[in-house]
Amino acid sequence: MTSERANAYSRVMATLAELGPAKLLPAERDEIRAAADVLLFDEGSEAERSLAEMQALARQLVDSGRWLGETADGLVADLEATGPVLVPLP
């Protein structure tokens, strides 16, 4: 783990605290928190799966009108920065 990844994790947690129950259901907050944990501590396929799930959740939040695209993009970027550098499989 690097300090950059730890800082990104902190930004994800700050986003969750800032948005709170007004913009996220409890299950969604738990899902994002769990994904951030996986991304911070896992270096393999579990991290890839968690990131893909978070990208899908972000799209759903924007498509439903609950989040702005900028907010979702920021969360996804912070989640990506929390995780290891993922190299796509050929």
Backbone atoms as SQL, in Angstrom:
CREATE TABLE atoms (id INTEGER PRIMARY KEY, chain TEXT, resi INTEGER, resn TEXT, atom TEXT, x REAL, y REAL, z REAL);
INSERT INTO atoms VALUES
  (1, 'A', 1, 'MET', 'N', 0.844, -1.171, 0.000),
  (2, 'A', 1, 'MET', 'CA', 0.000, 0.000, 0.000),
  (3, 'A', 1, 'MET', 'C', 0.892, 1.238, 0.000),
  (4, 'A', 2, 'THR', 'N', 0.447, 2.255, -0.719),
  (5, 'A', 2, 'THR', 'CA', 1.204, 3.500, -0.784),
  (6, 'A', 2, 'THR', 'C', 0.414, 4.615, -0.097),
  (7, 'A', 3, 'SER', 'N', 1.099, 5.722, 0.166),
  (8, 'A', 3, 'SER', 'CA', 0.403, 6.858, 0.776),
  (9, 'A', 3, 'SER', 'C', -0.653, 7.423, -0.179),
  (10, 'A', 4, 'GLU', 'N', -0.398, 7.345, -1.485),
  (11, 'A', 4, 'GLU', 'CA', -1.383, 7.829, -2.449),
  (12, 'A', 4, 'GLU', 'C', -2.669, 7.008, -2.376),
  (13, 'A', 5, 'ARG', 'N', -2.515, 5.699, -2.243),
  (14, 'A', 5, 'ARG', 'CA', -3.690, 4.832, -2.129),
  (15, 'A', 5, 'ARG', 'C', -4.430, 5.100, -0.823),
  (16, 'A', 6, 'ALA', 'N', -3.685, 5.292, 0.261),
  (17, 'A', 6, 'ALA', 'CA', -4.313, 5.593, 1.551),
  (18, 'A', 6, 'ALA', 'C', -5.048, 6.926, 1.499),
  (19, 'A', 7, 'ASN', 'N', -4.469, 7.917, 0.829),
  (20, 'A', 7, 'ASN', 'CA', -5.129, 9.215, 0.696),
  (21, 'A', 7, 'ASN', 'C', -6.406, 9.105, -0.133),
  (22, 'A', 8, 'ALA', 'N', -6.365, 8.303, -1.191),
  (23, 'A', 8, 'ALA', 'CA', -7.553, 8.093, -2.013),
  (24, 'A', 8, 'ALA', 'C', -8.648, 7.412, -1.195),
  (25, 'A', 9, 'TYR', 'N', -8.266, 6.439, -0.384),
  (26, 'A', 9, 'TYR', 'CA', -9.222, 5.757, 0.500),
  (27, 'A', 9, 'TYR', 'C', -9.874, 6.781, 1.442),
  (28, 'A', 10, 'SER', 'N', -9.075, 7.679, 1.980),
  (29, 'A', 10, 'SER', 'CA', -9.605, 8.720, 2.871),
  (30, 'A', 10, 'SER', 'C', -10.598, 9.621, 2.141),
  (31, 'A', 11, 'ARG', 'N', -10.322, 9.925, 0.880),
  (32, 'A', 11, 'ARG', 'CA', -11.255, 10.738, 0.104),
  (33, 'A', 11, 'ARG', 'C', -12.575, 10.003, -0.120),
  (34, 'A', 12, 'VAL', 'N', -12.515, 8.697, -0.352),
  (35, 'A', 12, 'VAL', 'CA', -13.749, 7.908, -0.507),
  (36, 'A', 12, 'VAL', 'C', -14.560, 7.972, 0.780),
  (37, 'A', 13, 'MET', 'N', -13.897, 7.782, 1.922),
  (38, 'A', 13, 'MET', 'CA', -14.603, 7.820, 3.201),
  (39, 'A', 13, 'MET', 'C', -15.177, 9.213, 3.465),
  (40, 'A', 14, 'ALA', 'N', -14.459, 10.265, 3.074),
  (41, 'A', 14, 'ALA', 'CA', -14.964, 11.631, 3.238),
  (42, 'A', 14, 'ALA', 'C', -16.195, 11.861, 2.365),
  (43, 'A', 15, 'THR', 'N', -16.172, 11.327, 1.159),
  (44, 'A', 15, 'THR', 'CA', -17.334, 11.448, 0.268),
  (45, 'A', 15, 'THR', 'C', -18.541, 10.760, 0.887),
  (46, 'A', 16, 'LEU', 'N', -18.339, 9.582, 1.448),
  (47, 'A', 16, 'LEU', 'CA', -19.443, 8.868, 2.089),
  (48, 'A', 16, 'LEU', 'C', -20.009, 9.663, 3.259),
  (49, 'A', 17, 'ALA', 'N', -19.126, 10.256, 4.056),
  (50, 'A', 17, 'ALA', 'CA', -19.573, 11.041, 5.204),
  (51, 'A', 17, 'ALA', 'C', -20.288, 12.315, 4.755),
  (52, 'A', 18, 'GLU', 'N', -19.773, 12.929, 3.714),
  (53, 'A', 18, 'GLU', 'CA', -20.337, 14.178, 3.210),
  (54, 'A', 18, 'GLU', 'C', -21.724, 13.975, 2.612),
  (55, 'A', 19, 'LEU', 'N', -21.880, 12.935, 1.819),
  (56, 'A', 19, 'LEU', 'CA', -23.159, 12.689, 1.156),
  (57, 'A', 19, 'LEU', 'C', -24.184, 12.103, 2.108),
  (58, 'A', 20, 'GLY', 'N', -23.703, 11.252, 3.012),
  (59, 'A', 20, 'GLY', 'CA', -24.571, 10.674, 4.021),
  (60, 'A', 20, 'GLY', 'C', -25.844, 10.067, 3.475),
  (61, 'A', 21, 'PRO', 'N', -26.818, 9.938, 4.336),
  (62, 'A', 21, 'PRO', 'CA', -28.067, 9.286, 3.945),
  (63, 'A', 21, 'PRO', 'C', -28.902, 10.094, 2.960),
  (64, 'A', 22, 'ALA', 'N', -28.550, 11.350, 2.741),
  (65, 'A', 22, 'ALA', 'CA', -29.328, 12.166, 1.806),
  (66, 'A', 22, 'ALA', 'C', -29.176, 11.693, 0.366),
  (67, 'A', 23, 'LYS', 'N', -28.029, 11.136, 0.019),
  (68, 'A', 23, 'LYS', 'CA', -27.763, 10.767, -1.377),
  (69, 'A', 23, 'LYS', 'C', -27.483, 9.288, -1.588),
  (70, 'A', 24, 'LEU', 'N', -27.321, 8.538, -0.503),
  (71, 'A', 24, 'LEU', 'CA', -27.019, 7.107, -0.631),
  (72, 'A', 24, 'LEU', 'C', -27.853, 6.309, 0.359),
  (73, 'A', 25, 'LEU', 'N', -28.346, 5.189, -0.098),
  (74, 'A', 25, 'LEU', 'CA', -29.019, 4.257, 0.797),
  (75, 'A', 25, 'LEU', 'C', -27.970, 3.580, 1.673),
  (76, 'A', 26, 'PRO', 'N', -28.359, 3.112, 2.854),
  (77, 'A', 26, 'PRO', 'CA', -27.385, 2.443, 3.727),
  (78, 'A', 26, 'PRO', 'C', -26.662, 1.281, 3.026),
  (79, 'A', 27, 'ALA', 'N', -27.375, 0.508, 2.241),
  (80, 'A', 27, 'ALA', 'CA', -26.748, -0.618, 1.535),
  (81, 'A', 27, 'ALA', 'C', -25.725, -0.125, 0.519),
  (82, 'A', 28, 'GLU', 'N', -26.001, 1.003, -0.130),
  (83, 'A', 28, 'GLU', 'CA', -25.061, 1.563, -1.101),
  (84, 'A', 28, 'GLU', 'C', -23.799, 2.063, -0.396),
  (85, 'A', 29, 'ARG', 'N', -23.980, 2.732, 0.736),
  (86, 'A', 29, 'ARG', 'CA', -22.806, 3.184, 1.503),
  (87, 'A', 29, 'ARG', 'C', -21.950, 1.997, 1.925),
  (88, 'A', 30, 'ASP', 'N', -22.611, 0.943, 2.413),
  (89, 'A', 30, 'ASP', 'CA', -21.881, -0.259, 2.834),
  (90, 'A', 30, 'ASP', 'C', -21.138, -0.892, 1.666),
  (91, 'A', 31, 'GLU', 'N', -21.788, -0.916, 0.494),
  (92, 'A', 31, 'GLU', 'CA', -21.176, -1.503, -0.699),
  (93, 'A', 31, 'GLU', 'C', -19.937, -0.707, -1.130),
  (94, 'A', 32, 'ILE', 'N', -20.036, 0.605, -1.086),
  (95, 'A', 32, 'ILE', 'CA', -18.893, 1.445, -1.464),
  (96, 'A', 32, 'ILE', 'C', -17.763, 1.287, -0.459),
  (97, 'A', 33, 'ARG', 'N', -18.092, 1.272, 0.812),
  (98, 'A', 33, 'ARG', 'CA', -17.069, 1.097, 1.852),
  (99, 'A', 33, 'ARG', 'C', -16.369, -0.255, 1.699),
  (100, 'A', 34, 'ALA', 'N', -17.141, -1.299, 1.463),
  (101, 'A', 34, 'ALA', 'CA', -16.558, -2.638, 1.290),
  (102, 'A', 34, 'ALA', 'C', -15.664, -2.685, 0.051),
  (103, 'A', 35, 'ALA', 'N', -16.099, -2.052, -1.033),
  (104, 'A', 35, 'ALA', 'CA', -15.292, -2.034, -2.259),
  (105, 'A', 35, 'ALA', 'C', -13.988, -1.283, -2.023),
  (106, 'A', 36, 'ALA', 'N', -14.047, -0.169, -1.311),
  (107, 'A', 36, 'ALA', 'CA', -12.829, 0.584, -1.012),
  (108, 'A', 36, 'ALA', 'C', -11.864, -0.264, -0.189),
  (109, 'A', 37, 'ASP', 'N', -12.389, -1.023, 0.762),
  (110, 'A', 37, 'ASP', 'CA', -11.538, -1.916, 1.563),
  (111, 'A', 37, 'ASP', 'C', -10.865, -2.961, 0.683),
  (112, 'A', 38, 'VAL', 'N', -11.647, -3.563, -0.204),
  (113, 'A', 38, 'VAL', 'CA', -11.090, -4.579, -1.104),
  (114, 'A', 38, 'VAL', 'C', -10.016, -3.957, -1.983),
  (115, 'A', 39, 'LEU', 'N', -10.303, -2.789, -2.544),
  (116, 'A', 39, 'LEU', 'CA', -9.341, -2.146, -3.434),
  (117, 'A', 39, 'LEU', 'C', -8.053, -1.784, -2.711),
  (118, 'A', 40, 'LEU', 'N', -8.160, -1.393, -1.462),
  (119, 'A', 40, 'LEU', 'CA', -6.971, -1.011, -0.705),
  (120, 'A', 40, 'LEU', 'C', -6.106, -2.215, -0.347),
  (121, 'A', 41, 'PHE', 'N', -6.756, -3.337, -0.029),
  (122, 'A', 41, 'PHE', 'CA', -6.006, -4.474, 0.511),
  (123, 'A', 41, 'PHE', 'C', -5.829, -5.646, -0.438),
  (124, 'A', 42, 'ASP', 'N', -6.581, -5.710, -1.539),
  (125, 'A', 42, 'ASP', 'CA', -6.482, -6.838, -2.460),
  (126, 'A', 42, 'ASP', 'C', -5.726, -6.405, -3.697),
  (127, 'A', 43, 'GLU', 'N', -4.948, -7.264, -4.232),
  (128, 'A', 43, 'GLU', 'CA', -4.131, -6.936, -5.412),
  (129, 'A', 43, 'GLU', 'C', -4.575, -7.693, -6.665),
  (130, 'A', 44, 'GLY', 'N', -5.652, -8.441, -6.593),
  (131, 'A', 44, 'GLY', 'CA', -5.984, -9.308, -7.720),
  (132, 'A', 44, 'GLY', 'C', -7.373, -9.125, -8.271),
  (133, 'A', 45, 'SER', 'N', -7.965, -10.249, -8.638),
  (134, 'A', 45, 'SER', 'CA', -9.242, -10.240, -9.357),
  (135, 'A', 45, 'SER', 'C', -10.378, -9.679, -8.513),
  (136, 'A', 46, 'GLU', 'N', -10.287, -9.807, -7.209),
  (137, 'A', 46, 'GLU', 'CA', -11.336, -9.257, -6.344),
  (138, 'A', 46, 'GLU', 'C', -11.377, -7.733, -6.469),
  (139, 'A', 47, 'ALA', 'N', -10.219, -7.113, -6.595),
  (140, 'A', 47, 'ALA', 'CA', -10.156, -5.662, -6.782),
  (141, 'A', 47, 'ALA', 'C', -10.788, -5.277, -8.115),
  (142, 'A', 48, 'GLU', 'N', -10.508, -6.026, -9.155),
  (143, 'A', 48, 'GLU', 'CA', -11.093, -5.745, -10.471),
  (144, 'A', 48, 'GLU', 'C', -12.618, -5.840, -10.417),
  (145, 'A', 49, 'ARG', 'N', -13.121, -6.867, -9.772),
  (146, 'A', 49, 'ARG', 'CA', -14.565, -7.068, -9.660),
  (147, 'A', 49, 'ARG', 'C', -15.196, -5.925, -8.872),
  (148, 'A', 50, 'SER', 'N', -14.578, -5.544, -7.769),
  (149, 'A', 50, 'SER', 'CA', -15.125, -4.470, -6.939),
  (150, 'A', 50, 'SER', 'C', -15.173, -3.151, -7.700),
  (151, 'A', 51, 'LEU', 'N', -14.130, -2.854, -8.447),
  (152, 'A', 51, 'LEU', 'CA', -14.106, -1.615, -9.217),
  (153, 'A', 51, 'LEU', 'C', -15.191, -1.621, -10.290),
  (154, 'A', 52, 'ALA', 'N', -15.369, -2.735, -10.962),
  (155, 'A', 52, 'ALA', 'CA', -16.422, -2.834, -11.985),
  (156, 'A', 52, 'ALA', 'C', -17.802, -2.641, -11.362),
  (157, 'A', 53, 'GLU', 'N', -18.018, -3.196, -10.191),
  (158, 'A', 53, 'GLU', 'CA', -19.299, -3.030, -9.510),
  (159, 'A', 53, 'GLU', 'C', -19.526, -1.572, -9.122),
  (160, 'A', 54, 'MET', 'N', -18.480, -0.890, -8.698),
  (161, 'A', 54, 'MET', 'CA', -18.604, 0.517, -8.317),
  (162, 'A', 54, 'MET', 'C', -18.851, 1.408, -9.531),
  (163, 'A', 55, 'GLN', 'N', -18.256, 1.058, -10.662),
  (164, 'A', 55, 'GLN', 'CA', -18.523, 1.807, -11.890),
  (165, 'A', 55, 'GLN', 'C', -19.994, 1.647, -12.279),
  (166, 'A', 56, 'ALA', 'N', -20.522, 0.446, -12.126),
  (167, 'A', 56, 'ALA', 'CA', -21.932, 0.195, -12.439),
  (168, 'A', 56, 'ALA', 'C', -22.841, 0.951, -11.470),
  (169, 'A', 57, 'LEU', 'N', -22.513, 0.949, -10.195),
  (170, 'A', 57, 'LEU', 'CA', -23.307, 1.675, -9.210),
  (171, 'A', 57, 'LEU', 'C', -23.291, 3.168, -9.508),
  (172, 'A', 58, 'ALA', 'N', -22.136, 3.706, -9.851),
  (173, 'A', 58, 'ALA', 'CA', -22.036, 5.131, -10.183),
  (174, 'A', 58, 'ALA', 'C', -22.933, 5.471, -11.374),
  (175, 'A', 59, 'ARG', 'N', -22.927, 4.609, -12.396),
  (176, 'A', 59, 'ARG', 'CA', -23.793, 4.835, -13.560),
  (177, 'A', 59, 'ARG', 'C', -25.266, 4.835, -13.154),
  (178, 'A', 60, 'GLN', 'N', -25.631, 3.897, -12.285),
  (179, 'A', 60, 'GLN', 'CA', -27.021, 3.821, -11.821),
  (180, 'A', 60, 'GLN', 'C', -27.417, 5.084, -11.062),
  (181, 'A', 61, 'LEU', 'N', -26.517, 5.585, -10.223),
  (182, 'A', 61, 'LEU', 'CA', -26.818, 6.783, -9.447),
  (183, 'A', 61, 'LEU', 'C', -27.016, 7.994, -10.360),
  (184, 'A', 62, 'VAL', 'N', -26.206, 8.092, -11.400),
  (185, 'A', 62, 'VAL', 'CA', -26.341, 9.197, -12.355),
  (186, 'A', 62, 'VAL', 'C', -27.603, 9.009, -13.201),
  (187, 'A', 63, 'ASP', 'N', -27.803, 7.803, -13.711),
  (188, 'A', 63, 'ASP', 'CA', -28.956, 7.540, -14.573),
  (189, 'A', 63, 'ASP', 'C', -30.286, 7.769, -13.842),
  (190, 'A', 64, 'SER', 'N', -30.305, 7.521, -12.543),
  (191, 'A', 64, 'SER', 'CA', -31.536, 7.713, -11.766),
  (192, 'A', 64, 'SER', 'C', -31.752, 9.175, -11.388),
  (193, 'A', 65, 'GLY', 'N', -30.752, 10.018, -11.635),
  (194, 'A', 65, 'GLY', 'CA', -30.863, 11.424, -11.294),
  (195, 'A', 65, 'GLY', 'C', -30.525, 11.732, -9.851),
  (196, 'A', 66, 'ARG', 'N', -30.046, 10.748, -9.109),
  (197, 'A', 66, 'ARG', 'CA', -29.720, 10.961, -7.701),
  (198, 'A', 66, 'ARG', 'C', -28.365, 11.644, -7.521),
  (199, 'A', 67, 'TRP', 'N', -27.445, 11.440, -8.476),
  (200, 'A', 67, 'TRP', 'CA', -26.107, 12.039, -8.415),
  (201, 'A', 67, 'TRP', 'C', -25.813, 12.766, -9.709),
  (202, 'A', 68, 'LEU', 'N', -24.978, 13.776, -9.598),
  (203, 'A', 68, 'LEU', 'CA', -24.437, 14.421, -10.787),
  (204, 'A', 68, 'LEU', 'C', -23.300, 13.573, -11.336),
  (205, 'A', 69, 'GLY', 'N', -23.071, 13.668, -12.620),
  (206, 'A', 69, 'GLY', 'CA', -21.983, 12.923, -13.242),
  (207, 'A', 69, 'GLY', 'C', -20.636, 13.248, -12.626),
  (208, 'A', 70, 'GLU', 'N', -20.414, 14.512, -12.280),
  (209, 'A', 70, 'GLU', 'CA', -19.132, 14.911, -11.693),
  (210, 'A', 70, 'GLU', 'C', -18.891, 14.222, -10.346),
  (211, 'A', 71, 'THR', 'N', -19.955, 14.097, -9.557),
  (212, 'A', 71, 'THR', 'CA', -19.827, 13.441, -8.252),
  (213, 'A', 71, 'THR', 'C', -19.475, 11.970, -8.443),
  (214, 'A', 72, 'ALA', 'N', -20.175, 11.308, -9.345),
  (215, 'A', 72, 'ALA', 'CA', -19.922, 9.895, -9.608),
  (216, 'A', 72, 'ALA', 'C', -18.521, 9.687, -10.178),
  (217, 'A', 73, 'ASP', 'N', -18.124, 10.556, -11.108),
  (218, 'A', 73, 'ASP', 'CA', -16.782, 10.441, -11.690),
  (219, 'A', 73, 'ASP', 'C', -15.704, 10.613, -10.628),
  (220, 'A', 74, 'GLY', 'N', -15.918, 11.545, -9.703),
  (221, 'A', 74, 'GLY', 'CA', -14.952, 11.758, -8.634),
  (222, 'A', 74, 'GLY', 'C', -14.830, 10.557, -7.720),
  (223, 'A', 75, 'LEU', 'N', -15.971, 9.958, -7.381),
  (224, 'A', 75, 'LEU', 'CA', -15.931, 8.768, -6.530),
  (225, 'A', 75, 'LEU', 'C', -15.202, 7.629, -7.237),
  (226, 'A', 76, 'VAL', 'N', -15.535, 7.391, -8.493),
  (227, 'A', 76, 'VAL', 'CA', -14.886, 6.308, -9.239),
  (228, 'A', 76, 'VAL', 'C', -13.388, 6.567, -9.358),
  (229, 'A', 77, 'ALA', 'N', -12.999, 7.796, -9.617),
  (230, 'A', 77, 'ALA', 'CA', -11.567, 8.118, -9.714),
  (231, 'A', 77, 'ALA', 'C', -10.860, 7.854, -8.395),
  (232, 'A', 78, 'ASP', 'N', -11.501, 8.223, -7.287),
  (233, 'A', 78, 'ASP', 'CA', -10.890, 7.959, -5.980),
  (234, 'A', 78, 'ASP', 'C', -10.829, 6.463, -5.693),
  (235, 'A', 79, 'LEU', 'N', -11.858, 5.730, -6.076),
  (236, 'A', 79, 'LEU', 'CA', -11.823, 4.280, -5.891),
  (237, 'A', 79, 'LEU', 'C', -10.714, 3.658, -6.737),
  (238, 'A', 80, 'GLU', 'N', -10.578, 4.116, -7.976),
  (239, 'A', 80, 'GLU', 'CA', -9.494, 3.607, -8.823),
  (240, 'A', 80, 'GLU', 'C', -8.143, 3.891, -8.192),
  (241, 'A', 81, 'ALA', 'N', -7.980, 5.082, -7.620),
  (242, 'A', 81, 'ALA', 'CA', -6.709, 5.453, -6.999),
  (243, 'A', 81, 'ALA', 'C', -6.459, 4.686, -5.702),
  (244, 'A', 82, 'THR', 'N', -7.527, 4.191, -5.085),
  (245, 'A', 82, 'THR', 'CA', -7.390, 3.397, -3.869),
  (246, 'A', 82, 'THR', 'C', -6.802, 2.024, -4.180),
  (247, 'A', 83, 'GLY', 'N', -7.126, 1.509, -5.343),
  (248, 'A', 83, 'GLY', 'CA', -6.735, 0.150, -5.687),
  (249, 'A', 83, 'GLY', 'C', -5.348, 0.051, -6.303),
  (250, 'A', 84, 'PRO', 'N', -4.957, -1.182, -6.537),
  (251, 'A', 84, 'PRO', 'CA', -3.685, -1.415, -7.205),
  (252, 'A', 84, 'PRO', 'C', -3.795, -1.017, -8.674),
  (253, 'A', 85, 'VAL', 'N', -2.676, -0.881, -9.321),
  (254, 'A', 85, 'VAL', 'CA', -2.706, -0.619, -10.759),
  (255, 'A', 85, 'VAL', 'C', -3.160, -1.911, -11.423),
  (256, 'A', 86, 'LEU', 'N', -4.316, -1.839, -12.082),
  (257, 'A', 86, 'LEU', 'CA', -4.894, -3.032, -12.688),
  (258, 'A', 86, 'LEU', 'C', -4.528, -3.062, -14.170),
  (259, 'A', 87, 'VAL', 'N', -3.950, -4.157, -14.581),
  (260, 'A', 87, 'VAL', 'CA', -3.561, -4.338, -15.979),
  (261, 'A', 87, 'VAL', 'C', -4.615, -5.227, -16.621),
  (262, 'A', 88, 'PRO', 'N', -5.329, -4.711, -17.640),
  (263, 'A', 88, 'PRO', 'CA', -6.357, -5.537, -18.277),
  (264, 'A', 88, 'PRO', 'C', -5.780, -6.803, -18.879),
  (265, 'A', 89, 'LEU', 'N', -6.557, -7.846, -18.785),
  (266, 'A', 89, 'LEU', 'CA', -6.149, -9.121, -19.385),
  (267, 'A', 89, 'LEU', 'C', -6.298, -9.020, -20.899),
  (268, 'A', 90, 'PRO', 'N', -5.421, -9.672, -21.668),
  (269, 'A', 90, 'PRO', 'CA', -5.523, -9.619, -23.140),
  (270, 'A', 90, 'PRO', 'C', -6.769, -10.320, -23.632);
